[in-house]
């Protein structure tokens, strides 16, 4: 059951991404050759107003074919005959829809379980926070140059900056107080800590559900970006990357661990995974790499600046090279996932 849920969840997120491209294409009067749910051979298809709508046999994602990789033809509704800004809006819509989906899920889960305001619930003696005079009830508003809105940002900031001194600003009785903390190694747990505990979750109303739902999406977007920075700077390796196999395994494990707590716990955990995956997919697709939406946007912005399109055949070669490299990376990541999951390496 967990594996089925994982596949359906991942597929829906990809489908919603393609739906963004589709809706903006239709809004801009662009011909859409096909909009399909799933991959592989079609088990149902119907043509309506020039677009083939299909359901394919494999419930994995979807496709929105607009002819963007073809040269412009005589049709005024061809993708490549539309204004550069119309094309930019269509390509950007996929990642933007991922962020919208993540926000919808985040509002729902915040309304269900509440939000973790960054208020200190406990200060452990012998650790930097206690030595610097931080107290229970202090609200953390900033760490380094980063504004803090939810308590998990405190934990993740420490994770990404555990070897650095950090300036922590707290709000106490309406006044700000800033201290500098040096994370201390916890020999039992095996990592450095500040010695700060959360005050728990607060119940959300309609306003705070939307407010903290936004903070939740921001948190996962920033976490994804920070993880990519660590990858680029060598602080983490490509061996730590996870692909579809790893994602399905993680969702399956999460489902198995939460089902003993009841349906509510399963729904909450699946929503958490959906927010993470959707925000992650949005960020990854905006990377300025060939074949990704971000790579296509680079060419479109170059066109907007120089006033004419990059020759389609040259752009095509770049995207083809990007697809080949991405496929090689996917094979490598899948091999790592299989090693980790099935061989325990």
N, C-alpha and C positions, 0 to 999 in steps of 0.2 A: 504493500500500500504506500509506503514511504517513497519508493522509487517512482511509482505512478504519479504521486503528488508532485514530486520534484520535476518530472518531465512536463506535466501540465503547467506548473508554475513558471518554469523557464520558458516554455512555449508561449504562454500568455504574455509575458513581458516582451518577448521578441515581436509577437503579433502586434502589441500596442505600439511598439516602435515603428513598425511598418505602417500602421494605421495613421500615425502622424504624417508620414510622407504622403500617404494616399489622400487624406483630407485637405492638406495644403495644395496638393497638385490639382484636385478638383476645384478648390477655391480660386486658383489662378488660371483655370480653364486649360489645364494641360491634359493631353490625352494619356490615359492610363491603359496600357495594353492588357494587364492582368493584375488582379488582386486576389491572392490565395491565402488560405489558412492551412498551415502544415507544409510539408515537403514531400517530394516523390510523386508517383503517378496520381492523377486526379480521380477521386471516386465520385465526385459530382461537380459539374460546371454548368454555368449559364451565362450567356452574353446579354448585357443590358447597356444600351447607349454607348456602344463601342468598347466597353470594358468586359473582359471575361472574369467572372467571379467563380472561384473554385475552392473546393475542400479537397485536400490531398491526404494520402493514406497515412503518412507519418505525422503525428501531432507535435511537430517540432517547429515552432516559429511561424513564419509567413513570408510572403514576397509581394513587393509592389513594383511592377515592371513599367517604367515610364519612358524607356528608350533613351535614357540619359547617356548611355555609352555609345549611342549611334550618332552619325553626322546628321545635321539638320536637314529635313526634307522640305517639301513645298507646303506642308500643312502649317498654318499659323499657330496651331495648338501643339505642335511638337515641342518637347521639353527645351530643346536647344534654341528654339526660335523665340522663347519668352525672355523678358528682361532679366538682367543678371540678378537684380534684387528679388524677383519672383523665384528664380531658381535657388537663390541662397535660402529663402524662407522655406522652400520645400525640403531641401537637404537638411537644414537645421531642425526641422520639425520632428524628426525621429528622436534624436537625443532629448529635445525639449519635452516631448511626450513621455519619455522615460522619467524625467524629473517630475512631471505632473502626476504620473502614476505613483511614484514614490511618495509624493506629498499626500495624495488621496489615502494611501495605505497608512501613512504616518499619522494623519488626523484621526483615522479610525482607531488605530491602536492606542493613541494618546487618550481618546475618549473612553476606551475600554479599561486601560490600566493606570492612567495618570501620567505624570511627567516627573523626571528626576531633577528638580531644581538644584543648582550647585551650592547647596548649603551644607556646611560641615556638621556632621552628626556625631563625630567622635574624633578625638585627637590622641594618638598613641604616645605615651611617654617614651623617651629614648630616641625619638625620630625628629627630623628637622622641623616639622610643623609645630610640635610642642615646644621645642627649644627656641623657636622664633616668636613664640607668644600667640600663635593662632588659637582660637577658641571655638568650642561648639556653638553653633548659631551664626558664625561668620559666613557671609555669602561671597564665594569666589567670583569675581567679575572679569579678571584678566590673568593670563599666565604668559609671560614674555610679551610678544606682540599680538597674542591671540585673545580675542574676546571670548569669554566663557558663558554659555547659556544653559547647558545641561551638565550634570555631574560626570557623565561618561567621558566628556571632553577632558576632564582633569586626569582621569586614568590613562586615556590615550595619549595625552600630551606627555605625560611622564614616560610612557612606553617609547615614544619617538625621540625623547630628549633625556633619557635616563643618565647620560654621561655629562650633562650640562647643569650648571647652576641656573635656577629659574627665579625670575622676579614674579611673585604672586601678589596680586592686589585683591584685598577683600573689603567688603562693605560691612561695617559694624556700627550700629546705632546711627545710621545715616551718614557716617563719615568713612572715607577710604583710608586704608592702611596698606602699605606695600612692604613686603619682606623678601629677602633673597634666601632661597632654600637650596641645599645641596643634597640630592637624593642619596639615601643610605641603603647599603646592601642588606637585604633580609636573607640570611644564610639558610633559613628553613625553606623559604619559597624560591630562593635562587635568583632574585632580581632586586633592583633598587627601588625604594619606596620613599614617599614623603611622610607617611604616617597619618593620612587623612581618611576618614570614613564618611560615607554618605548618610544623609538624614532620611533617606527613603523616598518613596513616591508620593506625590500630592495629587488629590483628585482633580480632574479637569472639568471645566465647564465649556460651553461652546467656543468662547473667545480663546481660552487658553489651549483648547484642543487644536485650533488653527495656528495659534502662535507657536506652540511647542512642536506641532507637527512640522512647521517650517524649520525650526531649529534642528529637528531630527534629521531632515533631509540634508541640511547644511552640514551636519556632523558627518554623515556618511560620505558626502561629496568630498569634504576636506580630508577625511580618513583615506579615501581612495587616492587623492592627489598626493598626500604625504607618503603613502605606500609606494607610489610610482617614483617619487623623489628618492626614496631609499633604494629603489631598484637601480635608478640611473647613477646614483652616487656610490653604488657598491655596498651599501649597508645591509642589503638583503640580496639574495641571488635568484636567478631564474628558476632554480630548483624549487623555490617556494611558491611559484606561480601555480594556479589551479585552473583547469579547463572544465568543459561540460561533465566529464566523468567525475572529477573531484567535487563539482557543485552538486551533482545528483547524489553522490555519496554523503556529502555534508547534510543535505536536506533530509535524506533518508535516516541518518543518525539522529538528527534533531527531532524528527518525527517519533522515532522509537523511544527516545529519552523522555519526550513530553507526553506521550499517549497515556501513560499510567496516571497522569494527573488530571485526565479528563479532556473533553472536547475543547473547552475554553483555552486550556494551556496549549493544545495543538494549534488552534486558530491563531493565538498570539505569536507563537514561534514561527508559523508559516508567514504571517504578516511581517515579522521582523526580517525573515529571509528575503521576502519579496522587496522590501524597502532597500535592503543592502544590494540585491542583485540589480534592481532597476536603476538605482543611483549609480552603481558601478558601470553598468552598460552605457548609461548616458555619458559618463566621463570618458570611458574608453573610446566611444565612437567619436568624441570631439577631439581626440588626439590628432595632430596634423600629420598623419601617416597615410601613405598611398592606399587606396581601396576602401579606407574608412570614410565616414561622413566628414570627419575633420580634414582629411586629405583633399576631398572634393571641394570643401569650403575654401581651402587655400587657393586652389586654381580659380575659383569664382571671385575671390577677393582680389587676386592678381588681375583678373579680367576687369573688375570694377575700377581698379586704379589706372590701368594702362588703356582702358577704353576699347579693347578688342580681345577676343578669346584666344587662349593658348591653342595652337593647332591640335585638333582632336586626336590625330594619330600619335602625337608626342605625349599628350595627357594619357592616352590609352596605354602606351608602353609603360609609363610610370605606374599606373594602377595595376597593370598586369604583373609587373615586378613585385609590387606590394602584396598582391594576392598570393603569389608564389611564396614569398617570405612569411606571410601570415600562416599559410598552410603548413610550412615547415615548422614554424613555432608551435602550431596547434598539435602537430604530430609529436613534437618533443614534450610538450606539456602533458599530452595524453599518456605518453610513455611514463612520465614521472608520476602521474596520478595512479596508473595501474600498479607501478612499483610500490607506491606508498600504501595503497588500499589493499591490494591482493598479495603482495610479496612482503609487506612490512618493512620496506627499505627507506 
